[in-house]
Amino acid sequence: MQNGQHAHDVKMAARKVNVFYGEKQALKEIDLDIEANAVTALIGPSGCGKSTFLRSLNRMNDTVRGCRVEGDIKLDTLDIYDTKVDVVQLRARVGMVFQKPNPFPKSIYENVAYGPRIHGLAENKDELDLIVEKSLKQAGLWKEVGDRLAEAGTGLSGGQQQRLCIARALAVSPEVILMDEPCSALDPIATAHIEELIDELRQNYTIVIVTHSMQQAARVSQRTAFFHLGILVESGDTKTIFTNPSDERTQGYITGRFG
């Protein structure tokens, strides 16, 4: 396909990535391409390294004492571990949504306005109002909270809080959104909302999601990477990984023989 944006533009690329916590090696020689405008699901048993890998994509591991990352991770052409990289700017380009919704103890408005303020993305209050509205709309929350922006973000339901955290990530116009089990603290209806939202967001963003739920991975992702004991066992098209994996460890995990 030669039409400009072909199906497999690579947004982020990891090569020979090793991650150590002190002496313990958590990830071994990870090679993975993250495709643009697709959802990539990272699956595998607990403690297999999938969250560690996710956190290496926006240098969240920098905040963990004794953590060391080796290898190469690129965002487009930028080597994100280059010493010259401004981590604050990097995390604006590669946003993160955590397992438990963690809105700031501020108003709904201030939760979303926070990032754009820090990054100087709005010239004035009108522009900031527009960014807040657009981000809440993109996160599917505007209809519910548009008329009560001054209320505390912490007063929302769990599912709404998670969408507020997504709006907060979107407000700084990221290119990539990392989600670390974003639905594990939510009920099935709130989970369905977030899954629909992820599907809409991939039109404009590149998304990487760690999930414990294989059903969720199958529903929301186009690409799947299976991690086991710190190794990337295989990755590829989600349908293929779920119906015809090439490695018996993947087969075993997917059919529930271990995990």
C-alpha positions as CSV (number, residue, x, y, z in Angstrom):
1,M,0.0,0.0,0.0
2,Q,1.7,3.2,-1.2
3,N,-0.9,5.7,0.0
4,G,1.1,7.8,2.4
5,Q,0.0,6.3,5.7
6,H,0.3,2.6,5.0
7,A,-1.0,0.0,7.5
8,H,2.3,-0.6,9.3
9,D,3.9,2.7,10.2
10,V,6.0,2.1,13.3
11,K,5.5,4.7,16.0
12,M,7.8,3.3,18.7
13,A,10.5,0.6,18.3
14,A,12.3,-1.3,21.0
15,R,15.5,-3.1,20.2
16,K,17.4,-5.4,22.6
17,V,15.8,-3.9,25.7
18,N,17.0,-5.3,29.0
19,V,15.6,-4.0,32.3
20,F,17.2,-4.7,35.7
21,Y,15.9,-4.0,39.2
22,G,19.1,-4.1,41.1
23,E,20.6,-7.5,40.2
24,K,17.4,-9.0,39.1
25,Q,16.7,-8.9,35.3
26,A,13.1,-8.2,34.6
27,L,13.2,-8.1,30.8
28,K,15.6,-9.8,28.4
29,E,16.4,-8.7,24.9
30,I,13.0,-7.3,23.9
31,D,12.5,-6.4,20.3
32,L,9.1,-5.0,19.5
33,D,7.6,-2.5,17.1
34,I,4.6,-0.5,18.2
35,E,2.4,0.4,15.2
36,A,1.0,3.8,14.7
37,N,-2.8,4.2,15.1
38,A,-3.3,0.7,16.4
39,V,-3.9,-0.7,19.8
40,T,-1.1,-3.1,20.9
41,A,-2.0,-5.4,23.8
42,L,0.7,-6.7,26.1
43,I,-0.5,-10.0,27.6
44,G,1.1,-12.7,29.8
45,P,1.0,-14.0,33.4
46,S,1.6,-11.8,36.4
47,G,5.2,-10.8,36.9
48,C,6.2,-11.6,33.3
49,G,7.5,-8.1,32.5
50,K,4.6,-6.6,30.5
51,S,4.1,-3.6,32.9
52,T,7.9,-3.1,33.2
53,F,8.0,-2.9,29.4
54,L,5.1,-0.5,29.3
55,R,6.9,1.8,31.8
56,S,10.1,1.8,29.8
57,L,8.2,3.4,26.9
58,N,7.9,6.7,28.7
59,R,10.7,6.3,31.2
60,M,8.5,5.8,34.2
61,N,11.1,3.2,35.3
62,D,13.4,6.2,35.9
63,T,11.5,6.8,39.0
64,V,12.2,3.4,40.5
65,R,15.4,3.2,42.5
66,G,18.0,0.7,41.2
67,C,16.2,0.3,37.9
68,R,18.4,0.2,34.8
69,V,17.3,0.1,31.2
70,E,19.6,-1.1,28.4
71,G,19.0,-1.1,24.7
72,D,17.3,1.2,22.3
73,I,13.8,2.6,22.4
74,K,12.8,5.1,19.7
75,L,9.7,7.3,19.4
76,D,9.7,8.1,15.6
77,T,13.4,9.0,15.3
78,L,14.0,10.2,18.9
79,D,16.1,7.9,21.1
80,I,14.0,8.3,24.3
81,Y,16.9,7.3,26.6
82,D,19.3,9.9,25.1
83,T,20.6,12.0,28.0
84,K,19.5,15.1,26.2
85,V,15.9,14.1,26.2
86,D,13.6,16.2,28.4
87,V,11.6,13.6,30.3
88,V,8.7,16.0,31.0
89,Q,8.4,16.6,27.2
90,L,8.6,12.9,26.5
91,R,5.8,12.1,28.9
92,A,3.7,14.8,27.2
93,R,4.2,12.9,23.9
94,V,3.8,9.5,25.5
95,G,1.0,9.7,28.1
96,M,0.0,7.2,30.7
97,V,-3.2,6.0,32.3
98,F,-2.8,3.9,35.4
99,Q,-4.5,0.8,36.8
100,K,-6.3,2.7,39.6
101,P,-8.0,6.0,38.5
102,N,-5.9,8.7,40.2
103,P,-7.4,12.1,39.6
104,F,-5.8,15.1,41.3
105,P,-7.7,16.3,44.4
106,K,-8.8,19.3,42.3
107,S,-11.9,20.3,40.3
108,I,-12.8,18.3,37.1
109,Y,-11.7,21.4,35.1
110,E,-8.3,21.7,36.9
111,N,-7.6,18.0,36.4
112,V,-7.7,18.5,32.6
113,A,-6.2,22.0,32.5
114,Y,-3.2,21.0,34.6
115,G,-1.0,19.7,31.8
116,P,-1.8,22.3,29.2
117,R,-1.0,25.0,31.8
118,I,2.4,23.5,32.6
119,H,3.3,23.1,29.0
120,G,2.0,26.6,28.0
121,L,-0.4,25.2,25.4
122,A,-3.1,27.9,25.9
123,E,-2.6,31.6,25.4
124,N,-5.6,32.5,27.6
125,K,-8.6,31.3,29.5
126,D,-10.7,30.8,26.4
127,E,-8.1,28.6,24.7
128,L,-7.8,26.6,27.9
129,D,-11.6,26.2,28.1
130,L,-11.5,24.8,24.6
131,I,-8.8,22.3,25.4
132,V,-10.7,21.1,28.5
133,E,-13.9,20.7,26.6
134,K,-12.3,18.9,23.6
135,S,-10.4,16.5,25.9
136,L,-13.5,15.7,28.0
137,K,-15.4,15.1,24.7
138,Q,-12.7,12.8,23.4
139,A,-12.8,10.9,26.7
140,G,-16.6,10.5,26.4
141,L,-17.1,12.5,29.6
142,W,-18.4,15.9,28.5
143,K,-22.1,15.0,28.5
144,E,-21.9,13.8,32.1
145,V,-19.7,16.6,33.6
146,G,-19.8,19.5,31.2
147,D,-22.1,21.5,33.5
148,R,-20.2,20.7,36.8
149,L,-16.6,21.4,35.9
150,A,-16.0,23.1,39.3
151,E,-16.8,19.9,41.2
152,A,-14.1,17.7,42.6
153,G,-12.7,15.0,40.2
154,T,-12.5,12.6,43.1
155,G,-16.3,12.8,43.5
156,L,-17.0,11.0,40.2
157,S,-17.7,7.2,39.9
158,G,-14.7,4.9,39.3
159,G,-15.4,4.6,35.6
160,Q,-15.8,8.4,35.2
161,Q,-12.6,9.0,37.2
162,Q,-10.7,6.7,34.7
163,R,-12.2,8.6,31.8
164,L,-11.1,11.9,33.5
165,C,-7.6,10.5,33.7
166,I,-7.8,9.7,30.0
167,A,-9.0,13.3,29.3
168,R,-6.1,14.5,31.4
169,A,-3.6,12.5,29.3
170,L,-5.3,13.7,26.1
171,A,-5.2,17.4,27.1
172,V,-1.5,17.8,26.2
173,S,-2.0,16.3,22.7
174,P,0.1,13.1,23.2
175,E,1.0,10.8,20.2
176,V,1.1,7.6,22.3
177,I,-1.1,6.6,25.2
178,L,0.1,3.9,27.6
179,M,-2.6,2.1,29.6
180,D,-1.6,-0.2,32.5
181,E,-4.7,-2.4,33.1
182,P,-7.0,0.6,32.9
183,C,-10.1,-1.5,33.6
184,S,-9.0,-3.8,36.4
185,A,-10.6,-1.6,39.1
186,L,-13.8,-1.1,37.2
187,D,-17.2,-2.9,36.9
188,P,-18.2,-4.5,33.5
189,I,-20.3,-1.5,32.3
190,A,-17.5,1.0,33.0
191,T,-15.1,-1.4,31.4
192,A,-17.2,-1.6,28.2
193,H,-17.2,2.3,28.1
194,I,-13.4,2.4,28.3
195,E,-13.1,-0.3,25.7
196,E,-15.3,1.6,23.3
197,L,-13.3,4.7,24.0
198,I,-10.0,2.9,23.2
199,D,-11.4,1.9,19.9
200,E,-12.4,5.5,19.0
201,L,-9.0,6.9,20.2
202,R,-6.9,4.7,18.0
203,Q,-8.0,6.8,15.0
204,N,-5.8,9.6,16.3
205,Y,-3.5,8.0,18.8
206,T,-1.2,5.0,19.1
207,I,-2.2,2.9,22.2
208,V,-0.4,0.3,24.2
209,I,-2.4,-1.5,26.8
210,V,-1.4,-4.0,29.4
211,T,-4.3,-6.3,30.3
212,H,-4.8,-9.4,32.4
213,S,-7.9,-10.2,30.4
214,M,-7.4,-12.1,27.2
215,Q,-11.0,-11.3,26.2
216,Q,-10.2,-7.6,26.5
217,A,-7.0,-8.0,24.4
218,A,-9.0,-9.8,21.7
219,R,-11.7,-7.2,21.7
220,V,-9.7,-4.0,21.7
221,S,-6.3,-4.7,20.1
222,Q,-5.1,-5.1,16.5
223,R,-1.6,-6.3,17.7
224,T,-0.7,-8.5,20.6
225,A,2.6,-9.2,22.3
226,F,2.9,-12.2,24.6
227,F,5.4,-11.9,27.5
228,H,6.5,-14.8,29.7
229,L,9.2,-14.7,32.4
230,G,10.8,-11.5,31.1
231,I,10.9,-12.7,27.5
232,L,8.8,-11.5,24.5
233,V,7.7,-14.9,23.3
234,E,5.9,-13.7,20.2
235,S,4.0,-10.8,18.8
236,G,1.9,-10.1,15.8
237,D,-1.6,-9.6,14.5
238,T,-4.1,-10.2,17.4
239,K,-6.2,-12.6,15.4
240,T,-3.2,-14.7,14.5
241,I,-1.9,-14.7,18.1
242,F,-5.2,-15.9,19.4
243,T,-6.1,-18.4,16.7
244,N,-2.8,-19.7,15.4
245,P,0.1,-18.8,17.7
246,S,3.5,-20.0,16.6
247,D,4.8,-20.8,20.1
248,E,3.4,-23.5,22.4
249,R,3.9,-21.3,25.4
250,T,1.5,-18.8,23.8
251,Q,-0.9,-21.6,23.0
252,G,-0.7,-22.8,26.6
253,Y,-1.4,-19.4,28.0
254,I,-4.3,-18.6,25.7
255,T,-6.0,-22.0,26.2
256,G,-5.6,-21.5,30.0
257,R,-3.1,-24.3,30.6
258,F,-0.9,-22.0,32.7
259,G,-0.8,-18.5,33.8
